[in-house]
């Protein structure tokens, strides 16, 4: 009887998710100066229906107990006023928004390593992070944002301080009534204990899928199989949809080997590998009922100057992959 009830609940969950449109999103990079509606037009032309808006807070070191945010030294798009205006511009073009406040550690250290050295520092850092997130939870309420991401790749913080995170989620829900997610790295999402309090299991999907220099679509798809099984099993276990809070590939050789690699090398441009990788991930996931969609990393406001065939970074702008995503986002709704 219990097994039958469990099966019915899973089927009900999958059916409900199947009724939602897929999130065909872009990660809209915070702009240095104020933007106008013309910055949103290329997002519309891409057939995207969602965008992640990403204001930032800064931490001096991975053990510094203060988040510095919403100050004049930051770029316009990294502050509350910039996030508010960017949301309004996207909404004016009928693009839905995931508000995704993020941390950046000076010198580019990985945010997953943020951890305090004493209990007093933990308490100070938690108070600071709470102020940061609640500022944007209140903005999400004010702007009727449908989805709020409460953190990005904070594995040590989340794993070591579960009581804090459970209370933070409860406090956010008192202010903000939309849907919630958290963005965890591809190798840590199964070690995160807060999914049952959220609406989506957020995964930054930089899974290693192939060691080849310039893989075919089939080779990329083959490399996805074990990860896909694990993701579906995890979705079934928690009865929550998987959302790729970030996904993407650089236009570079070996792009499927270490997809998270953001090193500054400008060598080994490979536009075909990026295109094949994106075709494969869409073929594998966008038709699955347990999969909600994803936000492509990353999209710049100054479209005409962004990307291009001599650029090996993550953006697809002005590369062959842009036409591919335009087609896929048109069909994967």
C-alpha positions in Angstrom: 0.0 0.0 0.0 2.8 2.4 0.9 4.6 1.6 -2.3 1.5 2.3 -4.3 0.9 5.6 -2.5 4.6 6.6 -3.2 4.2 5.8 -6.9 1.0 7.8 -7.1 2.8 10.8 -5.5 5.7 10.6 -7.9 3.3 10.4 -10.9 1.4 13.4 -9.6 4.6 15.3 -9.2 5.7 14.5 -12.7 2.4 15.4 -14.2 2.4 18.8 -12.5 5.9 19.5 -13.8 4.9 18.4 -17.3 2.3 21.2 -17.3 4.9 23.9 -16.8 6.8 25.5 -19.7 10.5 24.8 -19.7 12.7 27.4 -18.4 14.8 28.5 -21.4 17.0 31.0 -19.6 20.1 33.1 -19.8 22.4 34.3 -17.0 22.2 38.0 -17.6 25.6 39.5 -16.5 25.4 42.6 -14.3 26.2 45.6 -16.3 28.8 48.2 -15.3 26.5 51.2 -16.2 22.8 51.6 -16.5 21.2 49.8 -19.4 18.2 50.5 -21.6 15.5 48.2 -23.2 17.8 47.7 -26.2 19.9 45.4 -24.0 17.0 43.0 -23.7 16.0 42.8 -27.3 18.7 40.2 -28.2 17.4 38.0 -25.3 14.0 38.1 -26.9 15.4 37.3 -30.3 17.1 34.2 -28.7 13.6 32.9 -27.8 14.6 32.9 -24.1 11.6 33.1 -21.7 13.7 33.6 -18.5 16.8 35.4 -17.3 18.8 35.2 -14.1 19.5 38.6 -12.7 22.7 38.5 -10.5 23.5 41.2 -8.0 26.7 40.6 -6.1 28.1 40.7 -2.6 31.8 40.5 -1.9 33.9 38.7 0.7 37.5 39.6 1.2 38.7 36.1 2.0 37.1 32.7 2.4 37.2 33.2 6.2 36.2 36.8 6.3 33.0 37.2 8.4 31.4 40.0 6.4 29.5 40.3 3.1 30.1 43.7 1.5 27.2 44.6 -0.8 25.1 47.4 -2.4 27.8 50.0 -2.2 28.8 52.7 -4.7 32.1 51.0 -5.6 30.2 48.1 -7.2 29.0 48.0 -10.8 25.5 49.4 -11.4 24.1 45.9 -12.2 25.6 44.4 -9.0 23.6 46.8 -6.7 20.0 46.8 -5.8 19.1 49.7 -8.0 20.6 48.0 -11.0 18.9 44.7 -10.3 15.6 46.4 -9.9 15.9 48.3 -13.2 17.1 45.1 -15.0 14.2 43.1 -13.7 11.8 45.8 -14.9 13.3 45.9 -18.4 13.2 42.1 -18.8 9.6 42.0 -17.5 8.7 44.7 -20.1 9.7 42.2 -22.8 7.8 39.4 -21.0 11.0 37.7 -19.8 10.5 36.1 -16.4 13.2 36.5 -13.8 15.1 34.3 -11.4 16.8 36.7 -8.9 20.1 35.1 -8.1 22.2 37.1 -5.6 25.8 35.7 -5.6 29.0 36.1 -3.6 32.4 36.8 -5.1 35.6 36.2 -3.1 38.4 38.7 -3.9 41.1 37.1 -6.0 38.5 34.7 -7.4 38.7 32.0 -4.8 36.0 29.4 -5.0 32.9 30.3 -2.9 32.4 26.7 -1.9 35.5 27.1 0.4 33.9 29.9 2.5 34.1 28.7 6.1 34.8 30.6 9.3 37.5 29.8 11.8 35.4 30.3 15.0 31.9 30.2 16.2 31.8 34.0 16.7 33.0 34.5 13.1 30.3 32.1 11.9 27.6 34.1 13.8 28.9 37.4 12.4 29.0 36.0 8.8 25.6 34.5 9.1 24.1 37.8 10.2 25.8 39.6 7.3 24.7 37.0 4.7 21.2 37.2 6.0 21.1 41.0 5.5 22.4 40.4 1.9 19.8 37.8 1.0 16.9 39.5 2.8 17.6 42.7 0.9 17.0 40.8 -2.4 14.1 38.7 -1.0 12.3 42.0 -0.3 13.2 43.2 -3.8 11.8 39.9 -5.2 8.6 40.5 -3.4 8.4 44.2 -4.5 9.0 43.2 -8.2 6.8 40.1 -8.1 9.8 38.0 -9.2 8.6 34.3 -9.6 11.8 32.6 -8.5 14.5 33.5 -6.0 17.8 31.6 -5.7 19.1 31.9 -2.1 22.7 31.1 -2.7 25.2 29.8 -5.2 27.9 27.2 -4.7 28.3 27.6 -0.9 29.0 23.9 -0.1 30.9 24.3 3.2 28.6 27.0 4.4 25.5 25.0 3.7 26.8 21.7 4.8 28.4 22.9 8.1 25.5 25.2 9.1 22.2 23.4 8.3 20.3 25.0 11.3 21.1 28.5 10.0 20.0 27.6 6.5 16.7 26.1 7.6 15.9 29.2 9.7 17.0 31.5 6.8 14.6 29.8 4.4 11.7 30.1 7.0 12.5 33.8 7.3 12.6 34.3 3.6 9.2 32.7 3.2 7.7 35.2 5.7 8.7 38.0 3.3 8.7 36.4 -0.2 5.9 34.1 -1.4 7.3 33.0 -4.8 9.3 29.9 -5.6 12.8 29.2 -4.1 15.9 27.3 -5.2 19.5 27.1 -4.2 22.3 26.6 -6.8 24.8 23.9 -5.8 27.8 22.7 -7.8 27.5 19.6 -9.9 29.6 17.5 -7.5 27.9 18.5 -4.3 24.1 18.6 -4.9 23.7 15.2 -3.4 25.4 16.4 -0.2 23.0 19.3 0.3 20.3 18.8 3.0 17.9 21.7 2.3 16.1 20.6 -0.9 12.9 19.5 0.9 12.3 23.2 1.9 12.8 24.5 -1.6 10.8 24.2 -4.9 13.6 23.2 -7.2 16.8 21.3 -6.9 19.3 23.8 -8.4 22.4 22.3 -10.0 25.2 24.2 -11.7 25.6 21.6 -14.4 29.3 21.6 -15.2 29.6 17.8 -15.2 32.6 16.3 -16.9 31.3 14.3 -19.8 34.1 13.6 -22.3 37.9 13.8 -22.5 38.0 14.2 -26.2 39.3 17.4 -27.9 36.4 18.0 -30.2 33.6 15.5 -29.4 30.6 14.8 -31.5 27.0 15.2 -30.2 26.8 11.5 -29.7 30.0 11.4 -27.7 28.7 14.2 -25.5 25.4 12.4 -25.0 27.1 9.2 -24.1 29.1 11.0 -21.4 25.9 12.4 -19.9 24.2 9.0 -19.2 25.5 8.2 -15.7 24.9 11.8 -14.5 21.4 11.8 -16.0 20.5 8.6 -14.1 21.7 10.1 -10.9 19.9 13.4 -11.4 16.6 11.6 -12.2 17.0 9.3 -9.2 17.6 12.3 -7.0 14.6 14.2 -8.4 12.4 11.1 -7.7 13.7 10.7 -4.2 12.9 14.3 -3.3 9.9 14.7 -5.6 11.3 18.0 -6.8 12.3 19.0 -10.3 15.9 19.5 -11.3 16.8 23.0 -12.5 20.1 23.8 -14.1 20.7 27.1 -12.3 23.7 27.4 -14.6 24.8 25.4 -17.7 27.1 26.1 -20.5 30.4 25.4 -22.2 33.4 27.4 -23.4 34.1 27.4 -27.2 37.4 25.7 -26.6 39.2 22.3 -27.1 38.3 19.7 -24.4 35.3 21.7 -23.4 33.5 18.6 -22.0 36.5 17.6 -19.8 36.4 20.3 -17.2 33.4 22.5 -18.1 33.8 24.6 -15.0 37.3 25.8 -16.0 37.2 29.6 -16.4 40.9 30.1 -16.7 41.9 33.1 -18.8 43.7 31.2 -21.6 42.6 32.5 -25.0 44.0 29.6 -27.0 42.4 26.6 -28.8 39.1 28.1 -29.9 36.6 25.4 -30.9 33.2 26.7 -31.9 32.0 23.3 -33.0 32.7 21.7 -29.7 30.6 24.3 -27.9 27.8 23.9 -30.3 27.8 20.1 -30.0 27.9 20.2 -26.2 24.9 22.4 -26.1 23.0 20.3 -28.6 23.7 17.2 -26.5 22.6 18.7 -23.2 19.3 19.9 -24.7 18.6 16.6 -26.4 19.2 14.7 -23.1 17.3 16.9 -20.7 14.7 19.3 -22.2 12.2 16.6 -23.0 12.2 15.1 -19.5 9.2 15.7 -17.2 11.4 15.8 -14.1 13.6 18.5 -15.6 12.5 22.2 -15.3 15.0 23.8 -17.7 18.1 25.9 -17.3 20.0 29.2 -17.4 22.7 29.5 -20.0 26.0 30.8 -18.7 26.5 33.6 -19.6 24.9 36.6 -21.5 26.2 40.1 -21.7 24.1 43.3 -22.1 26.3 44.7 -24.9 25.4 42.0 -27.4 27.1 43.5 -30.5 30.4 43.6 -28.8 30.1 40.3 -26.9 31.6 36.9 -27.9 32.4 36.4 -31.5 34.3 33.7 -33.4 37.7 34.7 -31.8 36.3 34.3 -28.3 36.7 31.1 -26.4 34.7 32.0 -23.3 31.3 30.7 -22.1 29.1 33.2 -23.9 27.4 32.0 -27.1 26.9 35.5 -28.4 27.8 36.0 -32.0 29.0 32.4 -32.4 27.4 29.4 -34.2 26.0 28.2 -30.9 23.8 31.3 -30.7 21.8 30.2 -33.7 21.5 26.7 -32.3 20.2 27.9 -28.9 17.7 30.2 -30.7 16.3 27.1 -32.5 16.4 24.9 -29.4 14.7 27.5 -27.2 12.0 27.9 -29.9 11.2 24.2 -29.9 11.9 23.3 -26.2 8.9 25.1 -24.6 
